[in-house]
């Protein structure tokens, strides 16, 4: 790697880390998505917990949450986890609740598989994502909740995923791995100023949720760890992801909405989602992925001010025969990519299905795709765009793109069964993206803000 590029990448990383160490706040007017300050505060040590990294504190966490749940209608409750290593099995959250991790606090997930009971698969998936049937419990979980905050002074939640990764690679798991944090059917959620590491599989998974903000979150996993997606909004609406730093063994952000006939039946699209000021490292996957489980639909996605270092693809749309659903009205602007294989990738060949009941006539609708102001260095290909022969991807617009290419035997563009326009793009795009010439206008990006972008973030003053 050239010294100039190497220095540039170091500076980008340092700038990103500075963002995570500060408290993320919004100065825009609007009601808070959740209430970080609570009338009742307890310390996990009040319930007999020991922060030595060896003693199991499962009962302490369950008792603490149960005690605070009694104050849901009395000003809510906050559970403080102080500095130390707090080993525990999985536990559930409650409504009107704040989990606060102080500086130096580490919540360690148990490596005892008997601590993880089997739970039902998601209705929009029909089975576990790894294996048929049920799935192992998530580490931190909540369903039908409102007004939940996970925050702190950059404490850590560690899934200790190595055991799960080893068993997955050795084909020793009969059921699907759980996620580090999953919230279902919940609203008014804020996750900020916390580091999540070593998840068994997906890290942060809001599913069937509304009004969710991830701000100033760090997600770290070894780049060879299987399926350790960073943040996966799934059949959720009004979601904001901002000022986050993600190193992943899979997609940094993956927006989903259910799998084949199950996602079609549930019919809950992921929509009105804002992703901004993200820094990503993902050598084998996408910075931003849409799908491949997109059968409930994905629409009205705003993505801007993205930096990626050593990643496989900048933005990737993943679908296939049997998925049905739609991906439409996607808007991206201001993306900087340093060492990238594909800037843009659209894939129609995902053949993974939950079972043999999928409809082969259920084809995805992909339209209204707008990418502008993208810069890349050390790029292998600009784009690989693969629509279906009887289901073209339409309404594609790519503008103001500059990619500095590395020597390669691969074509700079590979386009099949797609329709759209381009302007001010270097290297020259494929013929299926008609060049509009010097008078061509930039691709669209909506001027009106999403409702979730108007929501302010406030922090409860707390000193450990």
N, C-alpha and C positions, 0 to 999 in steps of 0.2 A: 504494500500500500504506500502511495506517495506521501512524504512527510506533510505536505500542505493539507491533503485530505485527512490524514490521521489527526493533525492538530485541530482541524475543523470539527471532526467527530468528537474529540475530547471536549471541546468547548460546548458543543451541543448537549452532550451528556451532563456536563456540570451545570449548565443553565437549566436543564430539565430538573435536576435534583434540587436546585435552589427553589424551584416552584413547589416541590412536594414538601419541603421543610417549612413553608409558610402556610398560614391559615388561609384557605380559599374563601373569599367572600364575594358577594355580588352587590354592587351599589345600585342596581336597578330597583325601582319600586315594585312592591308586590309582597304578598303574604309569604311567610316561611313555609317551606314544604313540610316541615316537622318542627316540633318545639324542643330544642336541645336542653333547655333548663327545666328541671323537675322539682316538685315539692318535696320529694323523699329521696334521699341518697343513702346507699349502703356500700360498704366495702366488702369484697369477696372474702376477706379475712374474717369478717364478722360471722361467717358461716363455717369457720373452721378450716378454710383452705390454706394450703402450705405451698409456697412458691419455690420449691426446690427442684422442679423438673422431673421428680420421681414419684411423688405422692399423688395418687389419683384424687382429683377434686370434682369428680362427676356429680356426686351428691350435693356438694357445696354450690355448684352452679345452678343445679335444678332447684334447690331450696331458695336460693337468692332470687331467681326469676319468679318463682311461685309467690314469694313474699311481696315482691314489688308489683305483681299482677293485681294484688288487692287494692292498689292505689291508682288503678287505671283512671278512675273517675274522681280522684282526689288529688289532682295535680301531677299524676304520673310518677315514675320512679327512675332513678339512675343507679346502675351498678358500676362501681369503680373497680378496675383491676389495676393494682399498683405494680411497681417494678418487681420483676421476678419471673420465673418460668412456671406457669400454671397448667399442669397436665390434666386433661379432662376428656371424657367421652363426649359424644354429641349432646347438644342441648338445644332447646327451643327458646325463641324470644316471645315477648308479649307486646301488647299495644301500649301506646303512650309511655314509651320506654327508651332509655338511652344506655347503651353499652359503651363505657368510656375506658379506653386503654391508656394509662399514663405512660410517660417516657420510661423506656426500659421494660415495659410489660410485654410478655410473650405468652399467648394462650396456645398451648401445645395440644394437638389432636392425639388421642390415644392410638397406639398401634395394635391394640387388642381387637381383633376382628369381631369377637363376641359382643363388643360394645356397640356394634352397628347392626341393628335389626333390619330386616327387609321391609321395604315400604312399597306402596303401589306405584306402578309406572305412571307417567303423565298421560292424561287422556288424549292429548294431541300428538302423542308418540305411539301409544298402543302397546309399548313394551319398553324395556330398558334400552338405552342407546347402544351399550356395548353388547349385551346379550338379551335373548328373549326373557320374558317374565318380569318379576319385580326387580327392585334395585336396592342396593345398600343405602342405609340412611345417610343423609347429608350431615356434615359436621355441625354447622349452625343453620337452623331451619325456623321458618315461621309461616303460618298460613292464616288467611283471613284477618290480617293485622292492619292497624292504622297507626300512623304517627310513631315511626321507629327510627332511631338514630344509632349508628355505629360510628364512633369518632374517638378522638383522643389527641395525645401529644406524640403521634406517629408510633404508637405501639404496634405490635406484630401479632398476626394470627397465622400459625404455622400448621399446615395440614400433615406434615411428616409423610409426604407421599411416596417416598422411595419404596416402601413395602408394597404399596398398591401398584406402582409402575413395574416392579420386578414380577409380581404375580400376573399382571396383564401381559407382559412380554413372554412369560413362560406358559401362557394359556392355562393358568391355574384358577381363574375366577369364573364361577358359575353365574354370577350376576353382575350387573352394571355398577361401576364405582360411583360413590356419592360425590357431591360437590362441596366445596369449602363453605359457601354460603348460598342458600336457596331460599327465596321468599316467593310464596304463591298467593294469588288472590288478595294482594295487599296493596295499600296506597299510602301516599305521603311518607316516603322513605328517603333518608339521607345517609350516605356512607361517605365519610371524609377523613382525611389525615390519618389513615391506617394503612399498614403494609400487610399484604397477604402473600404468603410464600408456600411453595411445595404442596399445592393442592393435589389430591388423588386424581382429579380430572378437571372439569371446568371449575374456574375459580368463583366468579360472582354471577349468579343466575336468577334474575328476577323474571318470573313467569306468571302470566295472567295478572300483571300488576299495572298500576297507574300512578303517575306523579312520583318519579324516582330520580334521584340525583346522586351521581358518583363524582366527587370533587376532591382533587388532591390525593388520589388513591395510588398506591404503588402495588404492582402485582409482579412477582418474580417466580420463575420456574426454570429449571435447566432446559436448554434449547432442544434437548433430545428426549424430554419427558413427554409421554403420549397424551394428546388431547387436553393439554392444560391451557385451554382458552382463557383469555384474560377476563373480559366482561361480555356476557351473552344476554342481551335483552331478548325475551322470547314471548311472543304473543302479548306484548306490553305496549302501552301508549303513554305519551308524554314522559319521555326519558331524556335526561341530560347527562352526558359524560364529558368532563372537562378537567384539564390540568392533571392528567394521569400519565404515569410512566409504567410501561408494561414490557417485560421480557418473558417470552412464552415459547413453549414447545408446540404451539398451534396458533390459531388466529388470535391477534391481540384483541380485536373486537369482532364478534360474530352475532349478527342480528338474525333471529330465527322466528318461526311461527308454526311449528308442527310438521309432522312427517307423513307424507302421502295421504291416504284416505282418512287417517285420524286427524291430521291437521285440517283437511278440507271440511270434515264434519264439525269440528270445534269452531272453525271459522272466526278466530280471533287474530286479526292482523297485528303485526308490530308496526306502529305508525307514530308520526310526530316525534321523531327522535333526533336529538342534536348531539353531535360528537365534535369537540373542538379542543385545540391545544393538547393534542395527544402526542406522546413520544413512544415509539414502538421498536422493539427488536424481535424479529421472528424469522430466522433463516429458512424455515421449511414451510411457512404458511403466509397468510395474508395480514396486512396491517388492518384493513377493514374488510370483513366478509359479509355478504348477504346470502344466507342459506348455509348449507344446502337444504336444511329443513325449513322450507318457506311456503308450505302448502296452505297456510292460513292467510298468506299475503304479507307483503312488506311495502310500505308506501310513506311518502313524505319524510324523507331522511335528509338532514342537513349535516354536512361534514366539512370542516374548515380548519386551517392552520394545523396541519399534521406534519410531523417529522418522523421519518423512519430510517433506521440504520441497519444494514445487513439483513434485509427481509426478502421474502420470496416474491410477493406481489403487493402492489400498492393498494388497489381495491379490486375485489374479486366477487363476481356474482356466480353463485353455484346453484344449479338446478338440474332437472332431467325429466325424462319421460316418467309419468306416474306422479310427479310432484303436484301438478295443477298449480293453483294459486297465482300470484302475480308479484312482480317486483317493478314498481313504477314510481315516477317522480322522485328520483334520486339526484341530489345536488351536492357536488363536491367542488371546493376551490381552495387554493393555497396549500399545496402539498409538496414537501421537499423530501426526496428519496436519495439515500446515499448507499450505493451497492444494492442493486435490485435486479431480480431476474425479469419480471414483467411489471411494467407500470400498471397496465390494465389487463384484466383477465375475466372473460365471461365463459363459463363452462356449462355445457348442456348434457354432459355425459355421466352425471352422478347416477349410478345404477344400484346403489344401496337402497334396499327396501325393508320395511319392518316385517313384512310377510308377503305371501303371494296373492293377497287380496287387492293389491293396488290396481287402479284403472289405467291401462296402457294408453287410453285416449285422453287422460288428464294431462294436458300440456301447460307449461307455465307461460304466462304473459309477461314479457319483459319489454318495457317501453318507458320513454321519458327519462333517459339516463344522461346526465349533464356533468361533464368533468372540465374544469378550467383552472388555469394558473398552476401548472404542475412542472416542477423542475427535478431532473434526475441526473446523477452521476454514476458511472460504472454500471450502466444498464445493459442487460443481455438482449432483451427484446422490448420494444415499446408496448406491443399489445398482442394478445392472443384472444380473439373474439370468435366464439364458436356457438352460433345459434343452431336450431334444428331445421332440417330441410323443409318440413311442412309447418314450421313455427318460427319464423324469423324474429330476431330481436330487433325492434324498431325504435325510432325516435332517439337515436344515439347522437350526442353532440360532444365533440372534444375540441377545446380551443386553448390557445396560449400555452402550449406544451413544448418544452425543450428537454431533450434527453441526450446526454453524452454517452455514446455507446462504446462498449469494449469490443475488440475483435471477436467475431463469432461466426460459425458456419450457419447459425440459425437465421431465418429471415427477421428483419426488423419489425415487420407487421405480418400477422397471419389472420385473415378475416374470412369467415365462412357463414353464410346465411344471416347476415346482419345488414341493417339499413340505417343510414344516418349522414351527418355532415361533420365537417371539420374546418378550422381556420387557424392560421398562425401556429402550425405544428411542425416540429423538426425532430427527427427525420420525417420525410413526406409520408402521409398516411396511405393506407390501402385505398383502392378505387371505390370500394363499397361505402367509404365515408367521404362523400363528395366534398371536395375542397371549395369553399365559398369565396376564396380569393381575398385580396387585400381589404375589400369592403365588408368582409364577414364580421358579424357581431359575436362577442363572447357568449358562451353558453349561459343559460339562465341560472340565476340564483335568487330565490325569493327575497324581496325587501321586507315583507312582513315577518315578524318574529313569531316563534312558537309560544304557546302559553307557558310552557315549562321554562323558556328562556327569560321570562319576566319574573320568575320566582327568586326571591332573595335568600341568601344563606346567612344565618346568624349563628354565632358560636356562644355557648354558655361558658362564662369565665369560671375556670376551675383550676385550682392549684393542689397538686398532690401532697 
